[in-house]
Amino acid sequence: MGFDLRRLRSGEVVALAGTLLMLVALFGVTWYGGATARTGWQGTTHVRWLLVVAAAFGLAITATQAACRDPALPASLDVLSVVVALIAVLWLIYRVIISAAPHQRAGAWLELLGSVLLLAGSFLALRQEGILERDGPGEIELVQLPGLTSPAPSPPRS
């Protein structure tokens, strides 16, 4: 089990880009202006952990795909990531678009964009699951033992 970035497919790359955008938007960009500017972490006290868990799944699906040759663990994490990212997208659609605060800034929109990228990347990664040809089984080496002969095949009966 070696860490190989060549195992990453387009789904994991999109999910990683969305995850990084989500983390930057959550912790580093202002979501709400007004008298006291607040980041997403400060302004979304009731659902901030959902966004952190969604971002953690984005990092996990990228790391496990790069580290694991078999698709079992990455596929399981892809399914969980799709579910958590879908919940985050739905909540952010409500929070950013439907029930937008009057002093809302670009950080909330960046968070929504990052979560949509995470959802799309997780779903695409799930659709692309499988064993890469270079990671798959190769030719099976046959060992000839001295003194043993293989029986000749019997002729077909008609």
WOHU-V671499 format. One record per residue. RES is the residue in one small letter. SS is DSSP state (@ for helix, = for strand, . for the rest). PSI is psi in radians with two decimals (* if undefined). OMEGA is omega in whole degrees, 0 to 359 (* if undefined). Layout:
res=RES ss=SS psi=PSI omega=OMEGA
res=RES ss=SS psi=PSI omega=OMEGA
//
This chain:
res=m ss=. psi=1.75 omega=179
res=g ss=. psi=2.63 omega=180
res=f ss=. psi=1.98 omega=184
res=d ss=. psi=1.92 omega=182
res=l ss=@ psi=-0.25 omega=177
res=r ss=@ psi=-0.26 omega=178
res=r ss=@ psi=-0.29 omega=181
res=l ss=. psi=2.34 omega=177
res=r ss=. psi=-3.13 omega=185
res=s ss=@ psi=-0.58 omega=179
res=g ss=@ psi=-0.80 omega=180
res=e ss=@ psi=-0.61 omega=179
res=v ss=@ psi=-0.75 omega=178
res=v ss=@ psi=-0.75 omega=179
res=a ss=@ psi=-0.68 omega=178
res=l ss=@ psi=-0.71 omega=178
res=a ss=@ psi=-0.75 omega=178
res=g ss=@ psi=-0.69 omega=179
res=t ss=@ psi=-0.80 omega=180
res=l ss=@ psi=-0.69 omega=177
res=l ss=@ psi=-0.71 omega=178
res=m ss=@ psi=-0.77 omega=182
res=l ss=@ psi=-0.72 omega=178
res=v ss=@ psi=-0.77 omega=181
res=a ss=@ psi=-0.59 omega=182
res=l ss=@ psi=-0.73 omega=187
res=f ss=@ psi=-0.38 omega=189
res=g ss=. psi=-0.14 omega=184
res=v ss=. psi=2.50 omega=180
res=t ss== psi=2.25 omega=177
res=w ss== psi=-0.69 omega=185
res=y ss== psi=2.32 omega=179
res=g ss=. psi=-2.54 omega=180
res=g ss=. psi=-2.67 omega=183
res=a ss=. psi=-0.71 omega=178
res=t ss=. psi=2.00 omega=178
res=a ss=. psi=2.35 omega=182
res=r ss== psi=2.47 omega=173
res=t ss== psi=3.07 omega=177
res=g ss=@ psi=-0.64 omega=179
res=w ss=@ psi=-0.67 omega=180
res=q ss=@ psi=-0.52 omega=186
res=g ss=@ psi=-0.31 omega=181
res=t ss=. psi=1.09 omega=186
res=t ss=. psi=-0.49 omega=184
res=h ss=. psi=-0.33 omega=182
res=v ss=. psi=0.29 omega=182
res=r ss=@ psi=-0.53 omega=181
res=w ss=@ psi=-0.53 omega=174
res=l ss=@ psi=-0.74 omega=180
res=l ss=@ psi=-0.64 omega=178
res=v ss=@ psi=-0.74 omega=179
res=v ss=@ psi=-0.70 omega=178
res=a ss=@ psi=-0.76 omega=178
res=a ss=@ psi=-0.64 omega=178
res=a ss=@ psi=-0.68 omega=176
res=f ss=@ psi=-0.64 omega=177
res=g ss=@ psi=-0.73 omega=176
res=l ss=@ psi=-0.64 omega=182
res=a ss=@ psi=-0.72 omega=182
res=i ss=@ psi=-0.56 omega=177
res=t ss=@ psi=-0.80 omega=182
res=a ss=@ psi=-0.74 omega=181
res=t ss=@ psi=-0.59 omega=177
res=q ss=@ psi=-0.66 omega=179
res=a ss=@ psi=-0.45 omega=185
res=a ss=@ psi=-0.44 omega=188
res=c ss=. psi=2.33 omega=177
res=r ss=. psi=-0.62 omega=181
res=d ss=. psi=2.68 omega=187
res=p ss=. psi=0.02 omega=188
res=a ss=@ psi=-0.95 omega=182
res=l ss=@ psi=-0.82 omega=177
res=p ss=@ psi=-0.67 omega=180
res=a ss=@ psi=-0.70 omega=178
res=s ss=@ psi=-0.75 omega=179
res=l ss=@ psi=-0.56 omega=176
res=d ss=@ psi=-0.75 omega=179
res=v ss=@ psi=-0.82 omega=180
res=l ss=@ psi=-0.66 omega=179
res=s ss=@ psi=-0.67 omega=177
res=v ss=@ psi=-0.76 omega=182
res=v ss=@ psi=-0.86 omega=182
res=v ss=@ psi=-0.72 omega=179
res=a ss=@ psi=-0.63 omega=178
res=l ss=@ psi=-0.75 omega=177
res=i ss=@ psi=-0.73 omega=179
res=a ss=@ psi=-0.72 omega=179
res=v ss=@ psi=-0.79 omega=180
res=l ss=@ psi=-0.74 omega=179
res=w ss=@ psi=-0.74 omega=181
res=l ss=@ psi=-0.59 omega=175
res=i ss=@ psi=-0.77 omega=178
res=y ss=@ psi=-0.82 omega=186
res=r ss=@ psi=-0.68 omega=187
res=v ss=@ psi=-0.67 omega=186
res=i ss=@ psi=-0.92 omega=187
res=i ss=@ psi=-0.86 omega=183
res=s ss=. psi=0.95 omega=184
res=a ss=. psi=2.44 omega=176
res=a ss=. psi=2.59 omega=182
res=p ss=. psi=-0.42 omega=181
res=h ss=. psi=0.49 omega=181
res=q ss== psi=2.47 omega=181
res=r ss=. psi=-3.00 omega=187
res=a ss=@ psi=-0.41 omega=182
res=g ss=@ psi=-0.68 omega=180
res=a ss=@ psi=-0.70 omega=179
res=w ss=@ psi=-0.64 omega=177
res=l ss=@ psi=-0.66 omega=178
res=e ss=@ psi=-0.75 omega=177
res=l ss=@ psi=-0.77 omega=178
res=l ss=@ psi=-0.75 omega=178
res=g ss=@ psi=-0.70 omega=180
res=s ss=@ psi=-0.59 omega=175
res=v ss=@ psi=-0.72 omega=176
res=l ss=@ psi=-0.70 omega=177
res=l ss=@ psi=-0.78 omega=179
res=l ss=@ psi=-0.82 omega=180
res=a ss=@ psi=-0.75 omega=179
res=g ss=@ psi=-0.70 omega=179
res=s ss=@ psi=-0.74 omega=179
res=f ss=@ psi=-0.74 omega=179
res=l ss=@ psi=-0.70 omega=178
res=a ss=@ psi=-0.67 omega=178
res=l ss=@ psi=-0.68 omega=179
res=r ss=@ psi=-0.42 omega=184
res=q ss=. psi=0.12 omega=185
res=e ss=. psi=2.57 omega=179
res=g ss=. psi=3.06 omega=180
res=i ss=. psi=2.24 omega=176
res=l ss=. psi=2.63 omega=184
res=e ss=. psi=-0.66 omega=181
res=r ss=. psi=-0.36 omega=178
res=d ss=. psi=-0.22 omega=183
res=g ss=. psi=3.06 omega=180
res=p ss=. psi=2.54 omega=178
res=g ss=. psi=-2.83 omega=177
res=e ss=. psi=2.48 omega=178
res=i ss=. psi=2.18 omega=181
res=e ss=. psi=2.26 omega=178
res=l ss=. psi=2.42 omega=181
res=v ss=. psi=2.18 omega=177
res=q ss=. psi=2.14 omega=179
res=l ss=. psi=2.34 omega=180
res=p ss=. psi=2.49 omega=177
res=g ss=. psi=-0.22 omega=179
res=l ss=. psi=2.33 omega=176
res=t ss=. psi=2.56 omega=179
res=s ss=. psi=2.46 omega=180
res=p ss=. psi=2.52 omega=178
res=a ss=. psi=2.49 omega=179
res=p ss=. psi=2.46 omega=180
res=s ss=. psi=2.57 omega=181
res=p ss=. psi=2.59 omega=180
res=p ss=. psi=2.51 omega=179
res=r ss=. psi=2.47 omega=178
res=s ss=. psi=* omega=*
//
